[in-house]
Amino acid sequence: MTNQTSRRGVRTATSHIEPSGSRRNSLGPMRRSSMPRVLTPVVTALMIAGLSGVPVAAAVPLSAADWARPAPAVDSGKPFPEVLRLPNGFSPEGIAIDKHKAVAYTGSVVDGSIQRIDLRTGVAKQFAPSPGPHKMASGMDIDRFGRLWVAGGGDAFVPGTITSFRVYDTKTGALLADVTVPDAAYLNDVTVTRDAAWLTDSLRPAFIRVPIAANGTIGAPRRVALGGDWAQTSTGFNANGIDATPDGRHLIVAQSQAADGHSAFYLVPTSAARTADARRITLHGTVDASDGLQLIGRTLYVANPTGVVKINLSRSLTAGQVLGATKAPGAAFPSAAKAFGCRLYVVDANFGENFSNVGNPAAEFKVVTIPLP
């Protein structure tokens, strides 16, 4: 269904946009991932100090033929590549997958540029250039109109970075919206339901909710506090990875480090207007340094430095059994994972010792695949 929308302004920063065409909602992945709790503000300040001058390896831009190419058939009879290489120095963090086109998107924490990867061939090309100084790309997701949402971090955790989110047209690569969010500290990950985009604010007990009208019009961002069982801690990241249930009525949110030192997970209703009643999921077993999330049915996949942790959830989603972690071969530091077919596509953020690889033009980055555990 194609809808025509007006160009009325988004009250916070940019104009409303027109939907690029109707698609089935892509709810599942961990959008993003998000930068892990082990990045302390002190280390981050050292890491980011010179990023505006760090060269990232040149990317091959998409050509007119790439934009016009029809969606590939997924079942081509040829095995999809297991390792998807990115430009040296790119420094990816999150990932989104367009299942209709068999392509993935991942963004740079250095300059906010975005690569698009053909999952059939493994070829990566530049989808969007850097949106400008003081911008980065963290978690991401694709909405039912075929638009790519990108969480843009913030100054409170990465000094000098503008706290914002962006929306792109995946058909043309056009930047449709670039919205500054002064009511947030660090926008880390994002998941999109039928009527809203939800972005985690990792340094405050809150979400940013961005309404999406039935015709695709993007509304003004609004802060929704996390209440109930949620307990903000002062040690590292809090709200981090996020995913939505298929019906869009609930979110599952990862808290990278709870008061007991382990990660915690919460079931959060999407119906709240001002404060959401977060319910902590009772876990049998522990998970540490949780990052991006991927919910498939009642199975929750959690990216963390050990690989991808599998958690089986109860029917009510209020309890879970940790079944263990699956390593991602060749990945130095998994930060996000999304499912496509019978595989998980895992981003190797490869931060390096003391984050020496972030923006390092000699450092190698990639997405690796593992069979769905």
Secondary structure, 3 states (H helix, E strand, C coil): CCCCCCCCECCCCCECCCCCCCCCCCCCCCCCCCCCCCCCHHHHHHHHCCHHHCCCCCCCECCHHHHHCCCCCCCCCCCCCCEEEECCCCCECCCEEECCCCEEEEEECCCCCEEEEECCCCCEEEEECCCCCCCCCCCEEECCCCEEEEECECCCCCCCCCCEEEEEECCCCCEEEEEECCCCCCEEEEEECCCEEEEEECCCCEEEEEEECCCCCECCCEEEEEEECCCCCCCCCCEEEEEECCCCCEEEEEECCCCCCCCEEEEEECCCCCEEEEEECEEECCCCCCCCEEEECCEEEEEECCEEEEEEECCCCCEEEEEEEECCCCCCCEEEEEEECCEEEEEECCCCHHHCCCCCCCCCEEEEEEECC
